[in-house]
Amino acid sequence: MSTLAALPQIYSYGHALDMADDKIGLFRDSSDAADDMPELRRRLAEDGYLYMRGYLDCDEVLAARASLTSRLAEAGVLDESHPHIEGVCKPGAGYVFKPEITNNNPAIQNLLYTGRLADFYTRFFGEAINHYDFTWLRAIGPGKGTNPHCDLPYMGRGTHGHMTCWLPYGDVSFDLGGLMVLEGSHKRMDLLKNYVFRDVDAYCSNKPEQVANAHNGNQGFGWTFSGTLSHNPPILRNKFGGRWLTTEYRAGDFLTFGMFTVHASLDNRTANRLRISSDSRYQRASEPIDDRWVGANPPGHSTAGKRGRIC
């Protein structure tokens, strides 16, 4: 793993991050406490995230990767002059969001929702768990990463105590561009309260133009509120304080955090490689669940997921 002194210049959403020691850093590795759930709960409350290095079986993760790259090849995303497993994309592949390639995919479903990962969340929550049926699968080509946001605006209609698992399918260098977390951001409700409880699929039922947008087949979520917190990670860090924290990931790692933690991704600055990762969500079975993300065909951010309110 890289040390802080060896960090290269890091970029996020097209911006060079300030590389001073008080503005950038590496995650705390919590794999040393993998069997100590009280300590992991304490660290989540303190840090806003848990980075579990090498927690999952590397071979199982790479087998899941192979199931994904074969389907990406079938979708015409990969450069056929390279082995599929390498994840070399065709020029201009850019952002590939293909959650459907996780459906009817035993390698992915077993990795994410049974076995060691499901057991982790069961022990962490201290009771039976539910998970969203929708899996966010992303294959990110060269270019800008994901801008800073919290997850709650996209999935806040049930419990607010659920957690995201970000899992890389293979090694992710700083150049390939993994996830980063803004240190201490989950404690800054003074800055988040007017942002984090908004719903990207809500519209004003007393405003005719918004009603029309909600019922005209609009399948996106940015037509009233995109859920984005900022397009400029360095300026956001200056506002919140703390450091942007990240790492170079290895197959078998995962990062987990709650709904109030600000996060973003580094830019993919490779020439032609995809960064393949997934987001999955877990919660206590005893708590209400957001029905946009459950069932055989979850509505998600489609028209069926829109909800009107008086503004």
N, C-alpha and C positions, 0 to 999 in steps of 0.2 A: 504494500500500500504506500502511496505517496505521503511524504511528510509535508508539513505546511511550508517549510523553506523551499521545497522543490516544486511547489505549485506553478504551473505555467499561467500565462495570461488567460483568464476565463471570460467567456462571453455568454450573455443571455439576452434573448429577444433583440439581437443586433447591437447590444451595448456591451462595451468592455467594463467588467466589474472592477471596482477599486480593490487592489490586491494588498492593501495595508493589513497588518495583523489584526487590527480591531474591526475590520470590515469583511473579512473572509476567513473561513476556517473549515476544519474537517469534522465530520460527525463523531460523536461518542459511539464507540462500538459496544452494544449491550449484549453481545452473544455470551459474555462472561456470566451473565445473570439469567441465562435461558431457562433455568429450572427454578428461579426465584421470582414467582409472580408478584409478591408484595413489593419487591425491589423494582421490578419492571413497571408496576403501576406508579411507584414513586418517581421513577425517571421520566415516564410519560408526562406526569403532572409538572415536573420541573422543566423538561426539555421541549415538550410538545411533539416528540417523535421517538421512535425506537429504531435503531439501525441494527439489524440482526445479521451479522456477517457469517456466511457459511452455514446458516441454520438448515437449509434445505439440501437434499441430495443433489450434487452437481450433475450426475448422470441422468437423473429424472428430469431436471430442468433442461438439459441439452436435448433429451428425447422430445420434450414438449416443444423446444425450438424447432426441431426437425419437422414436427407435425405442422408448425406454422409456416416455415419457409416453403414446404412443398405446396401448401395452399396459396401462398403468395405467388409462387411460380405459376400455378394454374390461373391466377388472376392477372398474369401478365406484368407483374410489378418488377420481377427480378431480371437481371442481365444473364441470359442463358449461356454465356461464355464462361461463367464461373459456377462452381458447385453451389447448389441452392442453400446449403447450410451456412455459407459465408454471408448471406444476406446482402449481396452486391446488387444495387438497384439500377434500373435503367435511368438514363439521364432525365432529369426533370421529375423524378418520382415524388419528391417533396413530402407532404404530409399524407400518410395513408392510414385512414381510420377504418378498420375492418373488423368490427366486433363479431360479425357473422362467422368468421373462420374459427371461432372458439366453440361454436355450437356443434353438437354431435362430434366432438373431438375428445375422446377419452383421455388422451395424454394431458390436455389442459384441464379438463373438468376434474380429473383425479388429483392433479397437482394442487389446484387451487381450493377445492371444496371437500376433499377427504384427506386422510392421512395426517402428516406432520403439521401442515399449515392450519388445517381446521382444528386440530388438537391444540395448537398454540392459542387460538382465539377462545376456544372453549375454556382452557385453563386461565387465560387472562381475564375473561369476563366472569369466570367462576360459576358458569351455568351453561345450559344448552344455548346454541347460537342459531341464528338465521344468516343467510347471505343473500345478496342480490343475485337474481338469475342472469342479469345483464352483466357481461364482462367487457370492460373497455380495453380493446386491443389496439395498440398503436405501433405502426412501423414508420419511424421518422427519418426521412432522407435529409441530405445536406440542406442547411438553411436555418432559419430562426427556430428556436424552441418555443415552449409554452410560456405565456406571460404570467405574472404573479396573480394568484387567486387563492381563495379558500374553497373547500368543496361544498359547504352547506348550501349556498344558493342554488346548487344543481340537484340537491337531494335532501331537502329539509322538511318534508311533509310527514315524516314519521319521527322516530327518536332523533335527538341531536347527539346521542352518545355512541353512534356507530363509528367505525374506523375504516380507513383506506389502507390497502396493501398495494404498494408499488413494487413490481417484481420484474427485473430484467432477465431476458432470455439469452444469456450469454454475458461475456465480459463487456463492460462499458467504460471506456477511457474518458478522460476529460474532453478529448476531441470529439468522441462520439456523442457525449452530452447526456448525462443522467440527470436525475432530479436533484433539486436543492431546496432547502428549508430556511426560512428567515428566523433566526434564533430569537426565542422569547416572544414571537408574534402572537401566540395563542393567549398571552396574558394582556394584550393591548386592546381590551374591549373599548377603551376610550377612543381608539381609532377605528375599530371594526364595527361598532354597534349599528351604525347607519348603513353599513354595507352587507354584513354577513347574514342578516335575517331576511334579506330580499329573496324573492323567488324568480328565477329566470323564466318560468313558464306562467307567471301571473300577468294579468292584464286588467285594465280598468273597464269594467262592464258598463260604466256610465260615459265612456268616451267612444263614440261610434267608429272612429278610425282604428282604434285598438280592437274593438269587437270584430271588425271586418278582417283585420290581420289574423286574429285568432281562429277564424273559421273559413279562411280562403285557401286552406291547404298548406299554409306556411309550416315547414318541417323543421325550421331552425329554432334556436333559443335566443338569438340576439336582437330580436325585433323590438323589444322594449328595454331590456337590460341584459347585457351579455354575460354578467358574472365576473368580468375582468376587474381586478383591483387596480392595476397599473400596467402601462406599456413601457415603463422605464424602471428596471430593477435597481439600478444605483440610486436613483432619487427616492424610491420607496424605502430603501434601507436607511437613507439619511433621515427620513421622516420617522421611521419606527425605532431606529437604533438597532443594536445587536449586530450580528454578522450573518452573511449568507453562508450556510454550511452545506458541504457536499462531500463526495468521495469518488474514487474510481471503483466501480462495482465489479464483482466477480459472480459467475454463475453459481447459484446457491444462496446469494444474499437476498434480503428483502428489506424494505423500509415501510414502516407503518406509522400512522399519525391520525389525529382526530380532525373534526370538521372545522376547527377554528385556527388551524395552523396554516400560515401563509407559505405557499410553495410555488415553485416555477421549475423550468428545466434549463439546462445549459443548451447552447446551440450545437447542432451537429456540424462540425467543421471538417469532417472527413470529405474525401473526394467523391465517394460513391457507395458508402455503406449505410444500411438501415440500422437504426437503433430500435430494437424490438422489445416492447414491454407491455405489461398489462396493469390495469387498476381493477381491483376487486374490493368488495365492501362486506363487512361483517358486523353483526350486532347481537345483543341479547335477544333470545327468542321471546322473552316476556315483554318486550317493548314494541311499540307500533312501528310498522315498516312503510316506507314510501312506495306506494303502489305503481309508480311510474317504472319501477325497475324489477318487478317480479312477475312471474307467469311465463307461459310458453312463448309469448310474443310481447314483451314489455312495451308499453307505449312510449316510454322515454320522453324526449322533447318534441314529439309529434303533436299534431293538432289535438289528438285525444288526451294529451297530457296538460293542455292549457287549462287554467283556472281563472275565472273572473272574480273581481272584487270591486266594491265601491271605493273610488279614490277621492 
